[in-house]
Amino acid sequence: MTTERETQPQADRRLCGLVKELASQIEAHLRARTATLGLTPSQGTALRELTHPMTLRELAERMGCEPSNITFVADRLEEQGYLERHPHPDDRRAKQLILTPKGTELRDRLVELLSKDSPLAPLAPEEQDVLQHLLTRALIR
């Protein structure tokens, strides 16, 4: 909300600064929590986003990066026994990434760790819903 003395560009800059600071705090929180599990932040993000079987492309979209960047992350998680690649049921060219029981257990631990002392914890669930709604609206183009 702008004040009488604050111009719209000033308000925009202030809001952008707040969003950037929140994103930085969320990233730092993710880094700290994933490190306790012996994971990189990218591995932690991939595990957090693997809520169901999905292709590398789908995972990349959820993580906001290129599929080629996810390949290494998926390879490492597969080597560690946290996920497996299976043939896609509808596309012979694609593989689905599926968490193993070990991967599901680790994902559950990670999600629990991420919820503790989260930068969003000071907000009530209703406030988090409002923030999510507003950010979603702002991102629609």
KEDRENNU-793091 format. One line per field, with one value per residue (C-alpha): residue in one letter; x, y, z; chain. Coordinates in nm, 2 decimals, always signed. Example, Ala and Ser with C-alpha at 12.3 -4.5 7.8 and 13.67 -1.06 7.14 Angstrom:
<torvexs>
ketor <- c(A; S)
px <- c(+1.23; +1.37)
py <- c(-0.45; -0.11)
pz <- c(+0.78; +0.71)
pake <- c(A; A)
</torvexs>
This chain:
<torvexs>
ketor <- c(M; T; T; E; R; E; T; Q; P; Q; A; D; R; R; L; C; G; L; V; K; E; L; A; S; Q; I; E; A; H; L; R; A; R; T; A; T; L; G; L; T; P; S; Q; G; T; A; L; R; E; L; T; H; P; M; T; L; R; E; L; A; E; R; M; G; C; E; P; S; N; I; T; F; V; A; D; R; L; E; E; Q; G; Y; L; E; R; H; P; H; P; D; D; R; R; A; K; Q; L; I; L; T; P; K; G; T; E; L; R; D; R; L; V; E; L; L; S; K; D; S; P; L; A; P; L; A; P; E; E; Q; D; V; L; Q; H; L; L; T; R; A; L; I; R)
px <- c(+0.00; +0.15; +0.15; +0.07; +0.44; +0.55; +0.52; +0.41; +0.77; +0.89; +0.63; +0.71; +1.08; +1.00; +0.78; +1.04; +1.30; +1.07; +1.00; +1.37; +1.46; +1.19; +1.33; +1.68; +1.56; +1.37; +1.68; +1.91; +1.66; +1.65; +2.03; +2.06; +1.80; +1.92; +2.27; +2.16; +2.05; +2.36; +2.18; +2.26; +1.99; +1.91; +1.86; +1.64; +1.43; +1.39; +1.28; +1.04; +0.88; +0.86; +0.51; +0.42; +0.58; +0.69; +0.93; +1.25; +1.08; +0.79; +1.04; +1.24; +0.93; +0.85; +1.20; +1.22; +1.51; +1.61; +1.57; +1.94; +2.02; +1.80; +1.96; +2.27; +2.05; +1.83; +2.14; +2.28; +1.94; +1.92; +2.27; +2.19; +1.88; +1.62; +1.46; +1.42; +1.35; +1.06; +0.92; +0.65; +0.31; +0.20; +0.52; +0.79; +1.05; +1.01; +1.10; +0.92; +1.11; +0.96; +1.07; +1.18; +1.06; +1.40; +1.34; +0.98; +1.11; +1.38; +1.13; +0.90; +1.19; +1.29; +0.94; +0.92; +1.26; +1.16; +0.84; +1.04; +1.14; +1.03; +1.06; +0.68; +0.62; +0.52; +0.22; -0.10; -0.22; -0.49; -0.22; -0.01; -0.31; -0.36; +0.01; +0.00; -0.31; -0.15; +0.18; +0.00; -0.20; +0.12; +0.29; +0.01; +0.10)
py <- c(+0.00; +0.33; +0.63; +0.98; +1.06; +0.74; +0.72; +0.41; +0.35; +0.37; +0.14; -0.11; -0.09; -0.15; -0.45; -0.60; -0.56; -0.75; -1.03; -1.06; -1.07; -1.34; -1.54; -1.51; -1.63; -1.92; -2.02; -2.00; -2.21; -2.47; -2.48; -2.53; -2.80; -2.99; -2.99; -3.16; -3.45; -3.46; -3.31; -3.02; -2.75; -2.87; -3.23; -3.10; -2.90; -3.19; -3.42; -3.16; -3.12; -3.49; -3.53; -3.79; -3.96; -3.70; -3.66; -3.47; -3.19; -3.17; -3.16; -2.89; -2.68; -2.71; -2.62; -2.33; -2.45; -2.64; -3.02; -3.06; -2.90; -3.15; -3.46; -3.44; -3.40; -3.69; -3.90; -3.84; -3.91; -4.23; -4.33; -4.27; -4.49; -4.22; -4.24; -4.46; -4.40; -4.60; -4.60; -4.34; -4.52; -4.29; -4.18; -4.44; -4.17; -4.04; -4.18; -4.11; -4.02; -4.22; -4.20; -4.52; -4.60; -4.47; -4.15; -4.11; -4.14; -3.88; -3.65; -3.67; -3.59; -3.30; -3.16; -3.18; -3.00; -2.73; -2.66; -2.59; -2.23; -2.16; -1.79; -1.82; -1.95; -1.61; -1.60; -1.78; -2.04; -1.80; -1.53; -1.78; -1.86; -1.48; -1.44; -1.74; -1.60; -1.25; -1.39; -1.61; -1.32; -1.11; -1.38; -1.43; -1.28)
pz <- c(+0.00; -0.10; +0.13; +0.02; -0.01; -0.17; -0.55; -0.73; -0.86; -0.50; -0.38; -0.66; -0.57; -0.20; -0.28; -0.51; -0.24; +0.01; -0.24; -0.31; +0.06; +0.12; -0.17; -0.03; +0.31; +0.16; -0.04; +0.27; +0.47; +0.19; +0.18; +0.55; +0.57; +0.27; +0.40; +0.72; +0.49; +0.28; -0.02; -0.25; -0.27; -0.62; -0.50; -0.22; -0.45; -0.69; -0.40; -0.27; -0.61; -0.69; -0.55; -0.81; -1.11; -1.37; -1.66; -1.65; -1.84; -1.59; -1.30; -1.47; -1.52; -1.15; -1.06; -1.30; -1.51; -1.82; -1.85; -1.93; -1.59; -1.41; -1.57; -1.34; -1.03; -1.13; -1.20; -0.85; -0.68; -0.88; -0.79; -0.42; -0.45; -0.40; -0.74; -1.04; -1.41; -1.55; -1.91; -1.95; -1.99; -2.27; -2.44; -2.54; -2.58; -2.22; -1.88; -1.56; -1.24; -0.95; -0.59; -0.43; -0.08; +0.04; -0.16; -0.03; +0.33; +0.26; +0.09; +0.40; +0.63; +0.41; +0.39; +0.77; +0.81; +0.56; +0.76; +1.08; +1.13; +0.77; +0.67; +0.61; +0.96; +1.10; +0.87; +0.97; +0.72; +0.60; +0.54; +0.35; +0.13; +0.06; -0.02; -0.25; -0.43; -0.47; -0.59; -0.84; -0.97; -1.00; -1.20; -1.45; -1.79)
pake <- c(A; A; A; A; A; A; A; A; A; A; A; A; A; A; A; A; A; A; A; A; A; A; A; A; A; A; A; A; A; A; A; A; A; A; A; A; A; A; A; A; A; A; A; A; A; A; A; A; A; A; A; A; A; A; A; A; A; A; A; A; A; A; A; A; A; A; A; A; A; A; A; A; A; A; A; A; A; A; A; A; A; A; A; A; A; A; A; A; A; A; A; A; A; A; A; A; A; A; A; A; A; A; A; A; A; A; A; A; A; A; A; A; A; A; A; A; A; A; A; A; A; A; A; A; A; A; A; A; A; A; A; A; A; A; A; A; A; A; A; A; A)
</torvexs>
